[in-house]
Amino acid sequence: MSVHALISRLPAIPVLRDRCRALAVLDAVLSPDWEDRYFSYSARWSPTEEMASMRDGSGNEYAIVFSPAGAYARGFDHESPMSPYAREDHEPWPGLFDGLPEVFRPYVTEPSFTDENGTPLATVCFWREAADPAWHAGAVEAGGEDDGSAEWLFEVLLDGRPEGYREFAEEYYETEVDLDAVRHVWALRPLTGAVVSRLNPSPAPLSLDDLEKELALIGYPAS
């Protein structure tokens, strides 16, 4: 799937933001150790910005910044032929950032999204300004648009179903996941102790108190 096919299926910014928050809460319950977590969310990345992120522990990642200006997303597949490390000049893939509005330009060189030499870690990029009726992506040159990064990096987010998250989580965390509990979080209902126990029935019970700081960081309500 090309990045242009991906963005044609993305929901509006508020819906995408809600999905990101739900993913972060579900992962926080299933994986109390942040280092092993796949999805995260910071409701206070800066005074005016929130950020959703994914990292798989193998060098692949994405980040989505939500701000009053809209939303900016970049993904990095370290094995993609579109990686800057696959190019002699270590420059971003041609066309990747073409058309990016000036308000989002600082994110290209944001230290959190670059390596120690300032090289942007991106093989996928798309954005949407707050008043824009659609998502946009650069005019990626032939040879890179269909390399597959866009599809697999954002697969769970794009799926948009509790069932899709459960399929991912059962494979990634190698455990059974209660679908009704996932649906509870997916609907952004306040988290309860009962839902936590159904999602993570470990011998060492996880409580709402254990998740207090995580929920505050994500900006998610607890009962």
C-alpha positions in Angstrom: 0.0 0.0 0.0 1.3 3.4 -1.0 1.3 6.3 1.4 -1.4 7.9 -0.8 -3.6 4.8 -0.4 -3.0 4.9 3.3 -4.0 8.5 3.8 -7.1 8.0 1.7 -8.3 5.6 4.4 -7.4 7.6 7.5 -10.1 9.2 9.6 -10.3 12.8 10.7 -7.8 14.1 13.1 -9.9 13.8 16.3 -10.8 10.2 15.5 -7.2 9.3 14.8 -6.1 11.0 18.1 -8.7 8.9 20.0 -7.4 5.7 18.4 -3.9 6.6 19.4 -4.9 7.2 23.0 -6.8 3.9 23.2 -3.8 2.0 21.8 -1.5 3.6 24.4 -3.8 2.7 27.3 -4.2 -0.9 26.1 -0.5 -1.3 25.8 0.1 0.3 29.2 -2.1 -2.3 30.8 -0.7 -5.2 28.8 2.9 -4.1 29.2 3.5 -2.2 32.5 7.2 -2.0 31.6 7.5 1.0 29.3 10.6 -0.3 27.6 8.7 -3.3 26.2 5.7 -1.3 25.0 4.7 -0.9 21.4 2.3 2.1 21.5 2.7 5.2 23.7 1.1 8.6 24.0 2.1 11.9 25.6 -0.7 14.4 26.1 1.9 16.9 27.2 4.7 16.5 24.7 4.9 20.3 24.8 2.7 23.0 26.2 0.7 23.0 22.9 1.4 19.5 21.4 0.5 15.9 22.0 2.4 13.0 20.5 1.5 9.4 19.7 4.3 7.0 19.0 5.1 3.4 18.1 8.4 1.5 18.4 8.8 -2.2 17.8 12.2 -2.6 19.5 13.9 -3.4 16.1 14.5 0.1 14.9 11.1 0.7 13.3 8.9 3.5 14.6 6.4 6.2 14.0 5.4 9.5 15.6 2.2 11.6 15.2 2.2 15.1 16.5 -1.2 16.7 17.3 -1.2 20.4 17.7 -3.5 23.4 17.1 -2.1 23.5 13.6 -3.3 20.0 12.8 -1.4 16.7 12.7 2.0 15.6 11.4 3.1 12.0 11.0 6.4 10.3 10.1 7.3 6.7 10.1 10.6 4.9 9.8 11.2 1.4 8.5 14.9 0.8 8.9 15.0 -1.9 6.2 13.1 0.2 3.7 14.8 1.1 0.4 13.5 4.6 1.2 15.7 4.8 4.3 18.2 7.7 4.1 20.8 5.1 5.1 20.1 3.2 1.9 21.2 6.3 -0.1 24.8 7.4 -0.7 24.0 11.0 0.4 22.0 9.9 3.4 19.3 12.4 2.4 15.5 11.9 2.7 13.9 10.0 -0.2 13.1 12.4 -3.0 9.6 14.0 -2.7 9.0 12.7 0.9 8.5 16.2 2.3 7.4 17.9 -0.8 4.4 20.2 -0.1 4.8 20.0 3.7 3.3 23.2 5.1 5.7 25.6 6.8 4.0 25.1 10.2 5.1 21.5 10.2 8.6 22.0 8.8 10.3 22.1 12.2 9.3 18.5 12.8 11.5 17.3 9.9 14.6 18.4 11.9 13.2 17.8 15.4 15.9 16.0 17.4 13.4 13.4 18.5 12.8 12.5 14.9 16.4 12.5 13.6 19.6 10.7 14.3 22.7 12.1 16.0 23.8 13.7 12.8 20.5 15.4 12.2 19.4 12.9 9.5 15.6 12.7 9.4 14.4 9.2 10.4 11.6 8.9 7.9 10.5 6.6 5.1 6.8 7.7 5.3 5.4 11.2 6.0 1.9 12.6 5.8 0.0 15.5 7.4 -3.2 17.4 7.7 -3.8 21.0 8.8 -6.6 21.7 11.2 -9.0 23.2 8.7 -8.0 20.8 5.9 -10.7 18.4 4.5 -8.1 15.7 3.7 -4.7 14.2 4.5 -1.7 14.9 2.3 1.7 13.4 1.5 4.6 14.4 -0.7 5.0 13.5 -4.4 7.2 10.5 -3.6 9.3 9.5 -6.6 8.8 6.2 -8.4 10.5 3.3 -6.7 9.7 4.3 -3.2 5.9 4.9 -3.0 5.0 1.2 -2.9 7.7 -0.2 -0.8 5.2 -1.3 1.9 6.4 0.9 4.8 3.2 2.9 5.0 1.0 -0.2 5.3 2.8 -2.2 8.0 4.0 0.7 10.1 0.5 2.1 10.6 -1.5 -1.2 10.1 -3.1 -1.4 13.6 -3.9 2.3 13.6 -5.4 2.1 10.2 -7.5 -1.0 11.0 -9.5 1.0 13.5 -11.2 -2.0 15.1 -10.9 -3.5 18.6 -10.6 -6.8 16.9 -7.6 -5.5 14.9 -5.8 -4.5 18.1 -6.6 -7.9 19.8 -5.1 -9.7 16.8 -1.9 -7.6 17.0 -1.6 -7.9 20.8 -2.1 -11.6 21.0 0.7 -12.1 18.5 3.1 -9.4 19.8 2.6 -10.1 23.6 1.9 -13.8 23.1 -1.1 -13.8 25.4 -4.9 -14.1 25.1 -6.6 -10.7 25.1 -10.2 -10.1 26.3 -12.0 -8.5 23.4 -14.8 -6.9 25.5 -12.1 -5.2 27.6 -10.5 -3.9 24.5 -13.8 -2.6 23.3 -14.3 -0.8 26.6 -11.0 1.1 26.1 -11.5 1.6 22.4 -14.7 3.5 23.2 -12.7 5.7 25.6 -14.8 4.7 28.6 -13.2 5.4 32.0 -10.8 2.7 32.9 -11.9 0.4 35.8 -10.1 -2.1 37.9 -12.3 -4.9 36.4 -11.2 -4.0 32.9 -7.6 -3.8 34.0 -7.9 -7.3 35.5 -9.5 -8.7 32.4 -6.8 -7.3 30.1 -3.9 -8.3 32.4 -4.8 -11.3 34.6 -1.3 -11.8 35.8 -0.3 -13.5 39.0 0.9 -10.0 40.3 -2.3 -8.0 39.8 -2.1 -4.6 38.2 -4.4 -1.9 39.8 -5.7 1.4 38.7 -3.3 3.0 41.2 -0.4 1.4 39.4 -1.6 3.1 36.2 -2.3 6.5 37.6 0.7 8.2 36.2 0.4 6.5 32.9 -3.2 7.5 32.5 -2.4 11.1 33.4 0.4 11.1 30.8 -1.9 9.8 28.1 -4.8 12.0 29.2 -7.2 9.1 29.7 -9.9 9.0 32.4 -10.2 6.4 35.2 -13.3 5.7 37.2 
